[in-house]
Amino acid sequence: MATARTSLKLRRFRRRFGISAPKLAIGTHVEWRWRFLAAVTAVLGALGLSAAAYEFGQRASGAPGDNVGQVRALQQRVSELEDEASRLRSAAGAGESSLQIERVAQQQLTKQVRALEAENSALRDDLAFFEGLIPASESAADVSVRIHRLRVEPDASTGQYRYRMLLVNNGGKPQKEFRGTLQLLVKVQRPAGDAMITIPSGGEPDVAKFRIEIKHFQRIEGGFSVPAGNAVKSVEARLMQDGEVRARQSVTL
């Protein structure tokens, strides 16, 4: 009997604590205060998510509130930027106007400088002219006429050469009128060599236009032509009287 009881106890022990014994769940004991705090935290989190979702819905749907304030702020900022842009455009326009004024003033000054230079050159020529009217000596007073400012230039429009000069009569006292003729000696370069052309030649029909009558001074202008293939190198103007040269002046082209 004792052996049977011992076997029964052994079987019960194995059934409770052996491999086939039922599993026991072990958990940590949590007090009710911590459980309450966790529940409150979860509720507050849910409320926060709900508020954020509501605000996002208002902004997305264009609902009034802060969205209106933001729109007004943006409109004010746009207005400020437009004013700034207008101010900058005005400043740029004023700067461009000032630059244009300076450019026009500079052009005017350049024209004035050129005009003054031309006037100065003309005054020097006039001074030389008036100096030429005064005989430097008694021998110079014997010279009745002079040639000043001889100029010869090609005229592309007509194919001729234009000449101009100033004739001055220093005939003394009482001053006598000078009567003579103008003669041009034109040195030209030809393929065969240099040659001299006399203008006017004896057979020219317009020889009368080369006759000169001077009381005090006279400006002479005219033109002449040379044969094709001839290049003018120099021109000498002469005032002739009774077959003699009374004055001469030459220019090289």
C-alpha positions as CSV (number, residue, x, y, z in Angstrom):
1,M,0.0,0.0,0.0
2,A,2.8,2.3,0.8
3,T,4.4,1.6,-2.5
4,A,1.1,2.4,-4.3
5,R,0.7,5.7,-2.5
6,T,4.2,6.7,-3.3
7,S,3.7,5.9,-7.0
8,L,0.5,8.0,-7.1
9,K,2.3,11.0,-5.5
10,L,5.1,10.7,-7.9
11,R,2.7,10.7,-10.9
12,R,0.9,13.8,-9.6
13,F,4.2,15.6,-9.1
14,R,5.3,14.7,-12.6
15,R,1.9,15.8,-14.0
16,R,2.3,19.3,-12.3
17,F,6.0,20.0,-12.6
18,G,7.2,17.7,-15.4
19,I,7.4,18.2,-19.2
20,S,3.7,17.6,-19.7
21,A,2.8,20.1,-17.0
22,P,0.6,23.1,-18.1
23,K,2.4,26.4,-19.0
24,L,2.2,29.3,-16.5
25,A,2.0,32.9,-17.8
26,I,4.1,35.4,-15.8
27,G,3.2,39.1,-16.2
28,T,4.3,42.3,-14.5
29,H,1.9,43.9,-12.2
30,V,0.9,47.5,-13.3
31,E,-0.8,49.8,-10.9
32,W,-4.1,51.4,-11.8
33,R,-2.7,55.0,-11.7
34,W,-0.3,54.3,-14.6
35,R,-3.0,52.7,-16.6
36,F,-5.2,55.8,-16.1
37,L,-2.3,58.1,-17.1
38,A,-1.8,56.1,-20.3
39,A,-5.5,56.3,-21.2
40,V,-5.5,60.1,-20.7
41,T,-2.4,60.5,-22.9
42,A,-4.0,58.5,-25.6
43,V,-7.2,60.6,-25.5
44,L,-5.2,63.9,-25.7
45,G,-3.2,62.6,-28.6
46,A,-6.4,61.7,-30.4
47,L,-7.8,65.2,-29.7
48,G,-4.6,66.8,-31.1
49,L,-4.8,64.8,-34.3
50,S,-8.4,65.7,-34.7
51,A,-7.6,69.5,-34.3
52,A,-4.7,69.2,-36.8
53,A,-6.9,67.5,-39.3
54,Y,-9.6,70.1,-38.9
55,E,-7.1,73.0,-39.5
56,F,-5.7,71.3,-42.5
57,G,-9.2,70.8,-43.9
58,Q,-10.0,74.5,-43.4
59,R,-6.8,75.5,-45.3
60,A,-7.5,73.1,-48.1
61,S,-11.1,74.0,-48.5
62,G,-10.5,77.8,-48.3
63,A,-12.4,78.3,-45.1
64,P,-12.3,81.7,-43.4
65,G,-9.9,82.2,-40.5
66,D,-6.2,82.4,-40.6
67,N,-6.3,81.8,-44.4
68,V,-7.9,85.3,-44.9
69,G,-5.2,86.9,-42.9
70,Q,-2.5,85.2,-44.9
71,V,-4.1,86.3,-48.2
72,R,-4.2,89.9,-46.9
73,A,-0.6,89.7,-45.9
74,L,0.4,88.3,-49.3
75,Q,-1.7,91.1,-51.0
76,Q,0.1,93.7,-49.0
77,R,3.5,92.2,-49.8
78,V,2.6,92.2,-53.5
79,S,1.6,95.8,-53.3
80,E,4.9,96.7,-51.6
81,L,6.8,94.9,-54.3
82,E,4.9,96.7,-57.0
83,D,5.7,100.0,-55.4
84,E,9.4,99.1,-55.1
85,A,9.4,98.0,-58.8
86,S,7.8,101.3,-59.8
87,R,10.3,103.3,-57.8
88,L,13.2,101.4,-59.4
89,R,11.7,101.9,-62.9
90,S,11.5,105.6,-62.2
91,A,15.1,105.7,-60.9
92,A,16.2,103.8,-64.0
93,G,14.3,106.2,-66.3
94,A,15.8,109.2,-64.5
95,G,19.3,107.7,-64.9
96,E,18.7,107.1,-68.6
97,S,17.4,110.6,-69.1
98,S,20.5,112.0,-67.3
99,L,22.8,109.8,-69.5
100,Q,20.9,111.0,-72.6
101,I,21.3,114.6,-71.6
102,E,25.0,114.1,-70.9
103,R,25.4,112.5,-74.3
104,V,23.6,115.3,-76.1
105,A,25.6,117.9,-74.2
106,Q,28.9,116.1,-75.2
107,Q,27.9,116.0,-78.8
108,Q,27.0,119.7,-78.7
109,L,30.4,120.5,-77.1
110,T,32.2,118.5,-79.7
111,K,30.4,120.4,-82.5
112,Q,31.2,123.7,-80.7
113,V,34.9,122.7,-80.4
114,R,35.0,121.8,-84.1
115,A,33.3,125.1,-85.0
116,L,35.8,127.0,-82.9
117,E,38.7,125.2,-84.5
118,A,37.3,126.0,-88.0
119,E,36.8,129.6,-86.9
120,N,40.3,129.8,-85.5
121,S,41.7,128.4,-88.8
122,A,39.7,131.0,-90.8
123,L,41.0,133.8,-88.5
124,R,44.5,132.7,-89.1
125,D,43.9,132.8,-92.8
126,D,42.3,136.2,-92.5
127,L,45.3,137.4,-90.5
128,A,47.7,136.1,-93.1
129,F,45.5,137.9,-95.7
130,F,45.6,141.2,-94.0
131,E,49.3,140.9,-93.3
132,G,49.7,140.3,-97.0
133,L,48.0,143.6,-97.7
134,I,50.8,145.5,-95.8
135,P,54.0,145.7,-97.8
136,A,57.0,144.6,-95.8
137,S,59.4,146.9,-97.6
138,E,59.6,149.4,-100.4
139,S,60.5,146.6,-102.8
140,A,57.4,144.7,-101.7
141,A,55.3,147.8,-102.4
142,D,56.3,147.6,-106.0
143,V,54.5,144.3,-106.3
144,S,51.1,145.3,-107.6
145,V,49.1,142.0,-107.1
146,R,49.4,138.8,-105.1
147,I,47.8,135.4,-105.0
148,H,46.7,134.0,-101.6
149,R,45.0,130.7,-100.5
150,L,45.3,128.7,-103.7
151,R,43.4,125.5,-103.3
152,V,42.9,122.7,-105.9
153,E,40.6,119.7,-105.2
154,P,39.2,116.9,-107.4
155,D,35.4,117.0,-107.9
156,A,34.2,113.4,-108.1
157,S,30.7,114.5,-109.2
158,T,31.9,116.1,-112.4
159,G,35.3,114.5,-112.9
160,Q,37.0,117.9,-113.0
161,Y,39.4,119.7,-110.6
162,R,38.0,122.7,-108.8
163,Y,40.3,125.6,-107.9
164,R,39.9,128.7,-105.8
165,M,42.1,131.6,-104.7
166,L,42.2,135.1,-103.4
167,L,43.8,137.9,-105.5
168,V,45.0,141.1,-103.7
169,N,45.9,144.3,-105.4
170,N,48.7,146.3,-103.6
171,G,48.9,148.9,-106.3
172,G,50.2,151.7,-104.0
173,K,48.8,155.2,-103.7
174,P,46.8,156.1,-105.6
175,Q,45.8,152.6,-106.0
176,K,45.5,151.5,-109.6
177,E,43.3,148.8,-111.0
178,F,45.1,145.7,-112.1
179,R,44.1,144.2,-115.5
180,G,45.6,140.9,-116.7
181,T,44.8,137.2,-117.2
182,L,44.9,134.1,-115.0
183,Q,47.0,131.2,-116.2
184,L,47.2,127.7,-114.7
185,L,50.2,125.4,-115.3
186,V,49.1,121.8,-114.5
187,K,51.7,119.1,-114.1
188,V,50.3,115.7,-114.9
189,Q,51.6,112.2,-114.8
190,R,51.0,110.1,-117.9
191,P,51.9,106.5,-118.7
192,A,54.6,107.8,-121.0
193,G,55.9,110.3,-118.3
194,D,55.2,113.7,-116.8
195,A,53.8,116.5,-118.9
196,M,52.8,120.1,-118.4
197,I,49.3,121.4,-119.5
198,T,48.7,125.2,-119.8
199,I,45.2,126.5,-119.1
200,P,43.8,128.3,-121.0
201,S,45.4,127.2,-124.2
202,G,45.3,129.6,-127.1
203,G,42.5,127.8,-128.9
204,E,40.0,127.6,-126.0
205,P,36.7,129.4,-126.7
206,D,36.2,130.4,-123.1
207,V,39.5,132.2,-122.7
208,A,37.6,135.4,-121.8
209,K,36.7,134.0,-118.4
210,F,40.4,134.0,-117.4
211,R,40.6,137.8,-117.7
212,I,41.1,139.5,-114.4
213,E,40.3,143.1,-113.2
214,I,41.1,143.8,-109.6
215,K,40.6,147.1,-107.7
216,H,41.3,145.8,-104.1
217,F,40.8,142.1,-103.8
218,Q,38.8,139.4,-105.6
219,R,38.0,135.7,-105.0
220,I,38.4,133.5,-108.0
221,E,36.8,130.0,-108.4
222,G,36.7,127.7,-111.4
223,G,37.4,124.2,-112.8
224,F,39.4,122.4,-115.3
225,S,39.7,118.9,-116.7
226,V,42.6,116.8,-117.9
227,P,42.7,113.9,-120.4
228,A,41.7,110.5,-119.2
229,G,44.6,108.5,-117.7
230,N,46.3,111.7,-116.5
231,A,46.9,112.3,-112.8
232,V,47.4,115.8,-111.6
233,K,50.5,116.2,-109.5
234,S,50.7,120.0,-109.0
235,V,49.2,123.3,-110.1
236,E,50.7,126.7,-110.4
237,A,48.5,129.8,-110.7
238,R,49.9,132.8,-112.5
239,L,48.7,136.4,-113.0
240,M,49.9,137.6,-116.4
241,Q,50.1,141.2,-117.6
242,D,51.6,142.2,-121.0
243,G,53.1,138.8,-121.3
244,E,54.9,139.0,-118.0
245,V,54.3,137.1,-114.7
246,R,53.1,139.5,-112.0
247,A,52.3,137.0,-109.3
248,R,52.4,133.2,-108.8
249,Q,51.6,130.5,-106.3
250,S,51.7,126.7,-106.5
251,V,50.1,123.8,-104.7
252,T,51.0,120.1,-104.8
253,L,48.2,117.5,-104.8
